[in-house]
Amino acid sequence: MIGLSFLPEIPASWFQSVNAIFILLFATLVGTFWIKWAKAGKEASSIFKMAVGVIIMGSGFLFMTAAALEYQEVGKSAMHWLILAYLFHTIGELCASPVALSFITKLSPERYVAFMMGAYFAATGLGNKVAGILSEASAEAGELTIFTGIAIFCMLFGLLVFLIIKPLKRLTHGAEEGLAPTAH
């Protein structure tokens, strides 16, 4: 790729603060977007927001696919792929994570809220373990295969949630409208 050879090599570890910076920059914007979206009368349920978040996060892996392709072609890849991946992962996270935490407290019986929050974070830990296993597998399968596979899986999963959003919303028994019965 033309122009890549004059750029200095920058360790990927320098980019660990990019996610935090993007959270600070975009948290208010994402929250404001959802408020305006709901006021416009559009679908704004927690399930919808989480599905959008998963699709956006999956899209971020397409930038890593591009980076893997560039690496295969040139022997290195440009840092903008990593920054774009972080951008999409952060915006997806801002759509999904706070909503999921709130949703757990709305759907859980009052005396099990703490347990369910713990289960949520345990699932996150399990996800990190799976990420480590996938990282090890990338040595054999290759980064291109792994990143593209994750992108496809996330986007298909998000689309599946869109397809079954009405039955999923029925299962919440009006939790978002404040109608859900509370167990004491």
Backbone as ProteinMPNN parsed JSONL, in Angstrom:
{"seq_chain_A": "MIGLSFLPEIPASWFQSVNAIFILLFATLVGTFWIKWAKAGKEASSIFKMAVGVIIMGSGFLFMTAAALEYQEVGKSAMHWLILAYLFHTIGELCASPVALSFITKLSPERYVAFMMGAYFAATGLGNKVAGILSEASAEAGELTIFTGIAIFCMLFGLLVFLIIKPLKRLTHGAEEGLAPTAH", "coords_chain_A": {"N_chain_A": [[0.842, -1.167, 0.0], [0.569, 2.183, -0.82], [2.394, 4.772, 0.699], [2.496, 3.776, 3.275], [4.954, 2.97, 4.15], [6.549, 5.058, 5.161], [5.559, 5.686, 7.639], [5.985, 5.593, 11.172], [6.542, 2.682, 13.234], [4.156, 1.824, 15.558], [3.501, 0.603, 18.707], [0.801, -1.607, 19.402], [-0.154, -1.56, 21.998], [-0.142, 1.08, 22.792], [-2.557, 2.017, 22.097], [-4.449, 1.412, 23.963], [-5.766, 3.312, 25.475], [-7.528, 4.433, 23.753], [-10.171, 3.418, 23.664], [-11.215, 4.341, 26.147], [-11.037, 7.119, 25.747], [-12.8, 7.399, 23.574], [-15.167, 6.607, 24.853], [-15.529, 8.731, 26.664], [-15.866, 10.783, 24.798], [-18.135, 10.009, 23.289], [-20.248, 9.018, 24.885], [-22.279, 10.741, 25.921], [-23.326, 11.657, 23.508], [-24.359, 9.292, 22.325], [-26.302, 8.588, 24.233], [-27.979, 10.859, 24.028], [-28.77, 10.573, 21.378], [-30.417, 8.249, 21.556], [-32.477, 9.194, 23.168], [-33.616, 11.214, 21.548], [-34.341, 9.598, 19.404], [-36.322, 7.96, 20.54], [-38.2, 9.948, 21.225], [-38.972, 10.661, 18.695], [-40.682, 8.707, 18.122], [-39.792, 6.225, 17.345], [-38.672, 2.783, 17.394], [-37.285, 1.962, 20.454], [-36.615, 0.161, 22.41], [-34.948, -1.66, 25.043], [-34.036, -4.125, 24.16], [-33.865, -3.725, 21.401], [-31.883, -1.712, 21.326], [-29.706, -3.146, 22.362], [-29.386, -5.073, 20.359], [-28.722, -3.441, 18.182], [-26.315, -2.454, 19.175], [-24.745, -4.814, 19.236], [-24.566, -5.38, 16.513], [-23.207, -3.108, 15.601], [-20.798, -3.419, 17.024], [-19.948, -5.824, 15.851], [-19.528, -4.883, 13.267], [-17.253, -3.386, 13.683], [-15.291, -5.325, 13.741], [-14.924, -5.802, 11.076], [-13.165, -3.861, 10.261], [-10.872, -4.799, 11.426], [-10.604, -7.062, 9.917], [-9.964, -5.86, 7.482], [-7.51, -4.808, 8.253], [-6.085, -7.18, 8.654], [-6.062, -8.176, 6.056], [-4.543, -6.179, 4.808], [-2.158, -6.534, 6.172], [-1.454, -9.094, 5.285], [-0.918, -8.47, 2.654], [1.042, -6.397, 2.669], [2.676, -6.698, 4.868], [2.48, -5.244, 7.13], [0.077, -3.252, 8.939], [-2.043, -0.376, 8.781], [-2.528, 2.066, 11.367], [-5.008, 3.262, 11.475], [-6.963, 1.351, 11.056], [-7.161, -0.04, 13.474], [-7.96, 2.04, 15.163], [-10.442, 2.708, 14.028], [-11.756, 0.274, 14.463], [-11.804, 0.256, 17.291], [-13.431, 2.531, 17.62], [-15.949, 1.711, 16.551], [-16.406, -0.524, 18.177], [-16.573, 0.712, 20.672], [-18.784, 2.474, 20.381], [-20.756, 0.569, 19.861], [-20.626, -0.803, 22.289], [-21.496, 1.245, 23.989], [-24.124, 1.371, 23.209], [-25.1, -1.112, 23.974], [-24.099, -2.097, 26.563], [-24.696, -0.329, 28.942], [-27.452, -0.37, 28.768], [-28.04, -3.075, 28.98], [-27.244, -3.592, 31.622], [-29.085, -1.998, 33.033], [-31.432, -3.215, 32.176], [-31.263, -5.729, 33.34], [-31.693, -5.139, 36.039], [-34.319, -4.284, 35.876], [-35.717, -6.558, 35.02], [-35.161, -8.592, 36.825], [-36.269, -10.346, 39.743], [-36.688, -8.569, 42.779], [-35.201, -9.514, 45.032], [-33.219, -10.979, 43.806], [-31.61, -9.395, 42.276], [-28.911, -8.601, 42.749], [-27.603, -11.073, 42.529], [-28.18, -11.663, 39.833], [-26.883, -9.566, 38.534], [-24.281, -10.256, 39.183], [-24.181, -12.682, 37.795], [-24.35, -11.699, 35.205], [-21.887, -10.329, 34.989], [-20.227, -12.503, 35.363], [-20.773, -13.898, 33.038], [-19.649, -12.097, 31.271], [-16.977, -12.392, 31.989], [-16.634, -15.048, 31.194], [-16.953, -14.649, 28.472], [-14.606, -13.222, 27.976], [-12.773, -15.25, 28.417], [-13.415, -16.96, 26.284], [-12.66, -15.232, 24.242], [-9.897, -15.261, 24.611], [-9.367, -17.927, 23.951], [-10.139, -17.9, 21.265], [-8.217, -16.132, 20.362], [-5.884, -17.653, 20.647], [-6.541, -19.589, 18.779], [-6.349, -18.154, 16.489], [-3.767, -18.293, 15.634], [-3.599, -20.638, 14.206], [-5.905, -20.624, 12.504], [-5.801, -18.092, 11.482], [-5.749, -14.52, 11.495], [-7.443, -13.152, 9.735], [-9.533, -14.971, 9.203], [-10.569, -15.33, 11.808], [-11.325, -12.664, 12.647], [-13.15, -11.982, 10.614], [-15.019, -14.006, 10.955], [-15.999, -13.439, 13.569], [-17.152, -10.943, 13.075], [-19.193, -11.604, 11.228], [-20.713, -13.421, 12.782], [-21.578, -11.753, 14.958], [-23.066, -9.769, 13.6], [-25.054, -11.313, 12.346], [-26.271, -12.425, 14.615], [-27.295, -10.098, 15.855], [-29.127, -9.325, 13.85], [-30.844, -11.527, 13.954], [-31.985, -11.127, 16.471], [-33.412, -8.776, 15.887], [-35.321, -9.904, 14.166], [-36.859, -11.448, 15.882], [-37.82, -9.688, 17.753], [-40.356, -8.819, 18.704], [-41.591, -11.144, 20.004], [-39.616, -11.421, 21.981], [-39.873, -9.012, 23.406], [-42.416, -9.394, 24.454], [-41.844, -11.331, 26.329], [-40.696, -9.87, 28.338], [-42.686, -8.814, 29.856], [-43.669, -6.151, 30.059], [-41.656, -4.722, 31.375], [-40.161, -2.475, 30.687], [-41.965, -0.473, 30.543], [-42.55, -0.018, 33.082], [-44.412, -1.71, 34.112], [-44.006, -4.222, 34.992], [-44.45, -6.898, 37.248], [-43.267, -6.791, 40.593], [-41.281, -8.843, 42.588], [-41.156, -9.516, 45.962]], "CA_chain_A": [[0.0, 0.0, 0.0], [1.369, 3.388, -0.978], [2.41, 5.708, 1.817], [2.577, 3.112, 4.572], [6.339, 2.698, 4.527], [7.192, 6.159, 5.871], [4.985, 5.83, 8.971], [6.724, 4.849, 12.205], [5.818, 1.578, 13.853], [3.624, 2.192, 16.868], [2.995, -0.608, 19.365], [-0.652, -1.639, 19.601], [-0.461, -1.265, 23.403], [-0.356, 2.516, 22.94], [-3.938, 2.313, 21.746], [-5.356, 0.959, 25.01], [-6.553, 4.429, 25.984], [-8.467, 4.892, 22.715], [-11.526, 3.069, 24.103], [-11.623, 5.272, 27.213], [-11.233, 8.438, 25.134], [-14.044, 7.34, 22.804], [-16.288, 6.588, 25.807], [-15.719, 10.109, 27.126], [-16.341, 11.618, 23.691], [-19.39, 9.599, 22.652], [-21.299, 8.538, 25.798], [-23.395, 11.688, 25.938], [-23.928, 11.689, 22.165], [-25.156, 8.082, 22.134], [-27.478, 8.738, 25.09], [-28.84, 11.877, 23.427], [-29.354, 9.973, 20.175], [-31.511, 7.343, 21.915], [-33.586, 10.01, 23.669], [-34.261, 11.816, 20.376], [-34.906, 8.488, 18.636], [-37.571, 7.578, 21.215], [-39.14, 11.066, 21.083], [-39.451, 10.644, 17.308], [-41.644, 7.615, 18.027], [-39.174, 5.039, 16.753], [-38.354, 1.674, 18.306], [-36.172, 2.302, 21.339], [-36.588, -0.764, 23.541], [-33.615, -2.123, 25.439], [-33.652, -5.243, 23.289], [-33.476, -3.107, 20.134], [-30.596, -1.035, 21.528], [-28.657, -4.157, 22.508], [-29.16, -5.67, 19.037], [-27.973, -2.441, 17.409], [-24.963, -2.446, 19.726], [-24.023, -6.015, 18.8], [-24.279, -5.226, 15.077], [-22.144, -2.099, 15.479], [-19.55, -4.052, 17.468], [-19.555, -6.748, 14.797], [-18.99, -4.08, 12.155], [-15.893, -3.0, 14.049], [-14.365, -6.397, 13.384], [-14.628, -5.718, 9.643], [-11.949, -3.05, 10.136], [-9.753, -5.685, 11.743], [-10.471, -7.891, 8.718], [-9.206, -5.044, 6.525], [-6.127, -4.738, 8.742], [-5.47, -8.483, 8.392], [-5.811, -8.232, 4.612], [-3.421, -5.295, 4.525], [-0.957, -7.184, 6.713], [-1.093, -10.176, 4.372], [-0.425, -7.894, 1.403], [2.185, -5.497, 2.816], [3.539, -7.087, 5.983], [2.062, -4.447, 8.285], [-1.207, -2.604, 8.668], [-2.118, 1.002, 9.257], [-3.157, 2.221, 12.678], [-6.398, 3.724, 11.394], [-7.862, 0.198, 11.172], [-7.349, -0.294, 14.898], [-8.742, 3.15, 15.716], [-11.825, 2.537, 13.56], [-12.323, -0.866, 15.188], [-12.114, 0.751, 18.636], [-14.567, 3.449, 17.527], [-17.186, 0.948, 16.394], [-16.606, -1.341, 19.374], [-16.989, 1.59, 21.764], [-20.165, 2.918, 20.15], [-21.582, -0.61, 20.096], [-20.639, -1.021, 23.742], [-22.338, 2.288, 24.588], [-25.514, 1.026, 22.908], [-25.498, -2.376, 24.594], [-23.722, -2.383, 27.943], [-25.494, 0.329, 29.985], [-28.831, -0.815, 28.613], [-28.116, -4.43, 29.522], [-27.192, -3.495, 33.092], [-30.375, -1.471, 33.47], [-32.442, -4.218, 31.852], [-31.168, -6.789, 34.341], [-32.351, -4.685, 37.27], [-35.76, -4.199, 35.614], [-36.323, -7.881, 34.823], [-34.886, -9.508, 37.937], [-36.997, -10.153, 40.998], [-35.929, -7.658, 43.653], [-34.235, -10.171, 45.912], [-32.188, -11.641, 43.007], [-30.929, -8.425, 41.415], [-27.458, -8.68, 42.947], [-27.158, -12.335, 41.94], [-28.262, -11.568, 38.373], [-25.795, -8.692, 38.094], [-23.091, -11.088, 39.272], [-24.232, -13.634, 36.675], [-24.021, -10.922, 34.0], [-20.445, -10.106, 34.955], [-19.598, -13.812, 35.171], [-20.878, -14.169, 31.599], [-18.636, -11.248, 30.644], [-15.702, -13.075, 32.222], [-16.614, -16.213, 30.313], [-16.694, -14.1, 27.14], [-13.174, -12.92, 27.9], [-12.085, -16.538, 28.28], [-13.637, -17.385, 24.898], [-11.81, -14.359, 23.422], [-8.536, -15.79, 24.718], [-9.313, -19.171, 23.173], [-10.145, -17.496, 19.852], [-6.913, -15.536, 20.074], [-4.962, -18.772, 20.439], [-6.922, -20.259, 17.535], [-5.988, -17.325, 15.331], [-2.453, -18.722, 15.164], [-3.836, -21.664, 13.189], [-6.927, -20.222, 11.535], [-5.412, -16.815, 10.899], [-6.512, -13.36, 11.965], [-8.488, -12.837, 8.763], [-10.655, -15.885, 9.45], [-11.14, -15.067, 13.133], [-12.001, -11.369, 12.665], [-14.308, -12.042, 9.73], [-16.003, -14.877, 11.612], [-16.623, -12.706, 14.672], [-18.001, -9.908, 12.469], [-20.387, -12.248, 10.676], [-21.51, -13.953, 13.896], [-22.22, -10.654, 15.689], [-24.087, -9.114, 12.781], [-26.174, -12.247, 12.188], [-26.969, -12.525, 15.897], [-28.077, -8.872, 15.993], [-30.257, -9.406, 12.916], [-31.77, -12.52, 14.502], [-32.735, -10.457, 17.548], [-34.386, -7.914, 15.216], [-36.39, -10.729, 13.614], [-37.721, -11.98, 16.951], [-37.907, -8.662, 18.799], [-41.701, -8.766, 19.302], [-41.735, -12.172, 21.047], [-38.712, -11.128, 23.099], [-40.471, -7.937, 24.203], [-43.527, -9.971, 25.218], [-41.273, -12.071, 27.454], [-40.289, -8.941, 29.399], [-43.891, -8.503, 30.631], [-43.824, -4.719, 30.285], [-40.635, -4.217, 32.304], [-39.678, -1.153, 30.292], [-43.018, 0.517, 30.775], [-42.774, 0.07, 34.53], [-45.584, -2.52, 34.407], [-43.612, -5.56, 35.427], [-44.678, -7.154, 38.675], [-42.032, -6.918, 41.372], [-41.341, -9.899, 43.618], [-40.512, -9.067, 47.211]], "C_chain_A": [[0.892, 1.236, 0.0], [1.274, 4.252, 0.271], [2.582, 5.075, 3.182], [4.012, 2.994, 5.057], [7.0, 3.825, 5.313], [6.66, 6.352, 7.29], [5.804, 5.037, 9.987], [5.878, 3.695, 12.731], [5.428, 1.986, 15.26], [3.072, 0.926, 17.503], [1.484, -0.51, 19.604], [-1.031, -1.288, 21.039], [-0.686, 0.227, 23.638], [-1.821, 2.89, 22.715], [-4.935, 1.885, 22.822], [-6.211, 2.081, 25.576], [-7.591, 4.918, 24.976], [-9.903, 4.604, 23.128], [-12.025, 4.051, 25.153], [-11.892, 6.67, 26.654], [-12.534, 8.464, 24.343], [-15.264, 7.293, 23.72], [-16.574, 8.002, 26.292], [-16.311, 10.998, 26.031], [-17.766, 11.293, 23.248], [-20.506, 9.169, 23.593], [-22.514, 9.464, 25.789], [-24.097, 11.731, 24.586], [-24.817, 10.47, 21.921], [-26.427, 8.159, 22.985], [-28.477, 9.731, 24.521], [-29.522, 11.334, 22.176], [-30.549, 9.108, 20.534], [-32.712, 8.113, 22.449], [-34.347, 10.623, 22.498], [-34.952, 10.754, 19.52], [-36.264, 8.084, 19.225], [-38.619, 8.68, 21.08], [-39.717, 11.153, 19.679], [-40.431, 9.492, 17.083], [-41.099, 6.345, 17.404], [-38.878, 4.008, 17.835], [-37.13, 2.02, 19.143], [-36.137, 1.395, 22.566], [-35.147, -1.162, 23.849], [-33.127, -3.235, 24.536], [-33.172, -4.704, 21.943], [-32.104, -2.463, 20.254], [-29.452, -2.04, 21.654], [-28.349, -4.81, 21.162], [-28.368, -4.718, 18.146], [-26.521, -2.423, 17.872], [-24.139, -3.633, 19.263], [-23.658, -5.907, 17.316], [-23.159, -4.21, 14.869], [-20.806, -2.685, 15.915], [-19.045, -5.039, 16.424], [-18.961, -6.023, 13.605], [-17.561, -3.643, 12.434], [-14.871, -4.061, 13.684], [-14.067, -6.419, 11.886], [-13.391, -4.852, 9.396], [-10.713, -3.88, 10.473], [-9.52, -6.68, 10.603], [-9.651, -7.148, 7.672], [-7.742, -4.941, 6.942], [-5.4, -6.051, 8.463], [-5.158, -8.643, 6.9], [-4.607, -7.372, 4.235], [-2.116, -5.904, 5.023], [-0.485, -8.311, 5.792], [-0.443, -9.633, 3.101], [0.903, -7.168, 1.57], [3.158, -5.918, 3.918], [3.318, -6.248, 7.223], [0.732, -3.798, 7.923], [-1.238, -1.238, 9.344], [-2.897, 1.086, 10.569], [-4.604, 2.677, 12.588], [-7.379, 2.559, 11.46], [-8.167, -0.097, 12.637], [-8.202, 0.798, 15.54], [-10.202, 3.037, 15.291], [-12.501, 1.354, 14.258], [-12.703, -0.451, 16.605], [-13.334, 1.676, 18.622], [-15.88, 2.674, 17.447], [-17.46, 0.061, 17.604], [-17.104, -0.489, 20.532], [-18.424, 2.053, 21.581], [-21.13, 1.757, 20.339], [-21.724, -0.918, 21.575], [-21.542, 0.0, 24.428], [-23.815, 2.058, 24.295], [-25.979, -0.166, 23.744], [-25.27, -2.451, 26.097], [-24.558, -1.653, 28.998], [-26.954, -0.116, 29.963], [-29.001, -2.2, 29.217], [-28.107, -4.406, 31.049], [-28.52, -3.002, 33.656], [-31.472, -2.517, 33.284], [-32.444, -5.343, 32.876], [-31.888, -6.37, 35.621], [-33.857, -4.573, 37.084], [-36.414, -5.573, 35.57], [-36.159, -8.82, 36.008], [-35.822, -9.256, 39.097], [-36.097, -9.404, 41.983], [-34.868, -8.365, 44.484], [-33.112, -10.88, 45.155], [-31.389, -10.682, 42.128], [-29.409, -8.54, 41.543], [-26.902, -9.959, 42.327], [-27.139, -12.247, 40.418], [-27.193, -10.634, 37.81], [-24.47, -9.457, 38.136], [-23.031, -12.094, 38.129], [-23.885, -12.935, 35.364], [-22.507, -10.725, 33.889], [-19.668, -11.42, 34.831], [-19.654, -14.206, 33.692], [-19.87, -13.327, 30.826], [-17.253, -11.874, 30.814], [-15.556, -14.301, 31.342], [-16.347, -15.771, 28.874], [-15.238, -13.75, 26.945], [-12.35, -14.196, 27.756], [-12.217, -17.052, 26.849], [-12.785, -16.534, 23.951], [-10.362, -14.834, 23.452], [-8.362, -17.06, 23.913], [-9.3, -18.85, 21.681], [-8.809, -16.885, 19.446], [-5.867, -16.614, 19.83], [-5.251, -19.469, 19.114], [-6.512, -19.455, 16.314], [-4.605, -17.675, 14.804], [-2.597, -19.765, 14.061], [-4.781, -21.174, 12.1], [-6.547, -18.94, 10.806], [-6.331, -15.692, 11.352], [-7.671, -13.025, 11.03], [-9.729, -13.68, 9.009], [-11.341, -15.56, 10.771], [-11.93, -13.76, 13.13], [-13.248, -11.382, 11.782], [-15.402, -12.901, 10.343], [-16.73, -14.177, 12.747], [-17.572, -11.647, 14.116], [-19.303, -10.517, 11.961], [-21.288, -12.756, 11.786], [-22.272, -12.835, 14.605], [-23.341, -10.015, 14.871], [-25.293, -10.029, 12.561], [-26.971, -12.385, 13.484], [-27.842, -11.291, 16.133], [-29.293, -8.872, 15.083], [-31.298, -10.413, 13.379], [-32.618, -11.902, 15.613], [-33.773, -9.511, 16.954], [-35.583, -8.725, 14.714], [-37.356, -11.234, 14.684], [-37.938, -10.961, 18.066], [-39.288, -8.628, 19.457], [-41.912, -9.877, 20.326], [-40.817, -11.936, 22.245], [-39.291, -10.043, 23.995], [-41.653, -8.453, 25.019], [-43.017, -10.709, 26.448], [-40.849, -11.166, 28.605], [-41.471, -8.471, 30.244], [-43.992, -7.029, 31.001], [-42.795, -4.098, 31.206], [-40.189, -2.802, 31.955], [-40.719, -0.065, 30.469], [-43.309, 0.679, 32.263], [-43.962, -0.76, 34.964], [-45.241, -3.886, 34.967], [-43.904, -5.744, 36.904], [-43.35, -7.301, 39.393], [-42.234, -7.962, 42.442], [-40.57, -9.409, 44.837], [-40.098, -10.236, 48.04]], "O_chain_A": [[1.864, 1.306, 0.752], [0.192, 4.436, 0.828], [2.797, 5.789, 4.162], [4.252, 2.924, 6.263], [7.937, 3.566, 6.068], [7.247, 7.103, 8.068], [6.263, 3.934, 9.692], [4.649, 3.735, 12.676], [6.259, 2.435, 16.05], [2.252, 0.241, 16.891], [0.969, 0.549, 19.964], [-2.122, -0.77, 21.276], [-1.361, 0.598, 24.598], [-2.258, 3.971, 23.11], [-6.144, 1.985, 22.613], [-7.288, 1.817, 26.109], [-8.444, 5.738, 25.318], [-10.772, 5.459, 22.959], [-13.149, 4.542, 25.052], [-12.86, 7.324, 27.042], [-13.291, 9.432, 24.423], [-16.296, 7.882, 23.396], [-17.729, 8.426, 26.33], [-17.151, 11.857, 26.302], [-18.522, 12.191, 22.876], [-21.631, 8.969, 23.134], [-23.649, 9.003, 25.663], [-25.322, 11.829, 24.523], [-25.909, 10.601, 21.369], [-27.512, 7.83, 22.505], [-29.682, 9.479, 24.528], [-30.7, 11.598, 21.937], [-31.595, 9.21, 19.892], [-33.852, 7.72, 22.204], [-35.576, 10.565, 22.454], [-36.03, 10.995, 18.977], [-37.233, 7.891, 18.491], [-39.793, 8.393, 20.847], [-40.823, 11.659, 19.489], [-40.949, 9.323, 15.98], [-41.866, 5.481, 16.981], [-38.84, 4.32, 19.026], [-36.067, 2.331, 18.605], [-35.685, 1.807, 23.634], [-34.252, -1.015, 23.015], [-31.949, -3.288, 24.183], [-32.174, -5.183, 21.406], [-31.253, -2.645, 19.383], [-28.363, -1.82, 21.123], [-27.187, -5.073, 20.852], [-27.452, -5.139, 17.44], [-25.604, -2.383, 17.052], [-22.963, -3.481, 18.932], [-22.563, -6.3, 16.914], [-22.265, -4.428, 14.052], [-19.791, -2.473, 15.252], [-17.848, -5.087, 16.142], [-17.998, -6.495, 13.002], [-16.75, -3.544, 11.514], [-13.726, -3.747, 13.358], [-13.062, -6.994, 11.468], [-12.654, -5.078, 8.436], [-9.646, -3.694, 9.887], [-8.388, -7.091, 10.351], [-8.756, -7.721, 7.049], [-6.843, -4.982, 6.101], [-4.231, -6.042, 8.079], [-4.114, -9.181, 6.533], [-3.76, -7.785, 3.443], [-1.085, -5.796, 4.36], [0.711, -8.47, 5.547], [0.462, -10.251, 2.541], [1.792, -7.295, 0.728], [4.327, -5.536, 3.898], [3.914, -6.518, 8.266], [0.316, -3.794, 6.764], [-0.552, -0.992, 10.336], [-3.795, 0.288, 10.836], [-5.36, 2.495, 13.542], [-8.521, 2.749, 11.879], [-9.313, -0.374, 12.99], [-9.067, 0.508, 16.366], [-11.102, 3.246, 16.105], [-13.681, 1.425, 14.603], [-13.797, -0.768, 17.073], [-14.175, 1.607, 19.518], [-16.815, 2.955, 18.196], [-18.61, -0.092, 18.014], [-17.968, -0.923, 21.294], [-19.205, 2.029, 22.532], [-22.205, 1.933, 20.911], [-22.809, -1.251, 22.051], [-22.275, -0.347, 25.354], [-24.671, 2.507, 25.057], [-27.132, -0.212, 24.173], [-26.178, -2.838, 26.834], [-25.093, -2.313, 29.889], [-27.603, -0.222, 31.004], [-29.996, -2.469, 29.89], [-28.877, -5.121, 31.69], [-29.015, -3.537, 34.648], [-32.337, -2.677, 34.145], [-33.503, -5.855, 33.239], [-32.612, -7.168, 36.216], [-34.605, -4.751, 38.045], [-37.544, -5.736, 36.031], [-36.948, -9.751, 36.171], [-36.141, -8.11, 39.411], [-34.882, -9.601, 41.999], [-33.753, -7.862, 44.624], [-32.15, -11.337, 45.773], [-30.573, -11.122, 41.319], [-28.704, -8.572, 40.534], [-25.857, -9.936, 41.678], [-26.19, -12.705, 39.781], [-26.659, -10.882, 36.729], [-23.64, -9.323, 37.237], [-21.966, -12.333, 37.56], [-23.207, -13.508, 34.511], [-21.922, -10.931, 32.826], [-18.578, -11.447, 34.261], [-18.702, -14.776, 33.159], [-19.3, -13.79, 29.837], [-16.453, -11.881, 29.878], [-14.48, -14.563, 30.805], [-15.609, -16.431, 28.142], [-14.688, -13.958, 25.863], [-11.341, -14.211, 27.05], [-11.242, -17.527, 26.267], [-12.247, -17.049, 22.97], [-9.679, -14.811, 22.428], [-7.334, -17.256, 23.265], [-8.544, -19.453, 20.919], [-8.331, -17.094, 18.331], [-5.057, -16.502, 18.91], [-4.332, -19.888, 18.41], [-6.347, -20.009, 15.228], [-4.296, -17.387, 13.647], [-1.823, -19.782, 13.104], [-4.485, -21.297, 10.912], [-6.927, -18.732, 9.654], [-7.527, -15.89, 11.563], [-8.755, -12.657, 11.484], [-10.846, -13.163, 9.022], [-12.57, -15.52, 10.838], [-13.083, -13.739, 13.562], [-14.287, -10.847, 12.169], [-16.582, -12.561, 10.258], [-17.947, -14.307, 12.877], [-18.676, -11.473, 14.632], [-20.387, -10.001, 12.235], [-22.5, -12.547, 11.743], [-23.477, -12.952, 14.829], [-24.428, -9.754, 15.387], [-26.433, -9.564, 12.589], [-28.199, -12.455, 13.457], [-28.991, -11.414, 16.558], [-30.377, -8.462, 15.497], [-32.498, -10.188, 13.22], [-33.826, -12.131, 15.682], [-34.897, -9.442, 17.451], [-36.727, -8.282, 14.826], [-38.541, -11.423, 14.411], [-38.211, -11.34, 19.205], [-39.375, -8.424, 20.668], [-42.374, -9.591, 21.431], [-41.19, -12.216, 23.384], [-39.207, -10.143, 25.219], [-41.872, -8.007, 26.146], [-43.674, -10.717, 27.489], [-40.663, -11.637, 29.727], [-41.27, -7.795, 31.253], [-44.359, -6.693, 32.127], [-43.047, -3.033, 31.77], [-39.872, -2.017, 32.848], [-40.391, 1.12, 30.535], [-44.207, 1.426, 32.651], [-44.485, -0.559, 36.06], [-46.135, -4.626, 35.376], [-43.638, -4.857, 37.715], [-42.409, -7.878, 38.849], [-43.255, -7.962, 43.13], [-39.439, -8.937, 44.714], [-39.541, -10.058, 49.123]]}, "name": "protein", "num_of_chains": 1, "seq": "MIGLSFLPEIPASWFQSVNAIFILLFATLVGTFWIKWAKAGKEASSIFKMAVGVIIMGSGFLFMTAAALEYQEVGKSAMHWLILAYLFHTIGELCASPVALSFITKLSPERYVAFMMGAYFAATGLGNKVAGILSEASAEAGELTIFTGIAIFCMLFGLLVFLIIKPLKRLTHGAEEGLAPTAH"}
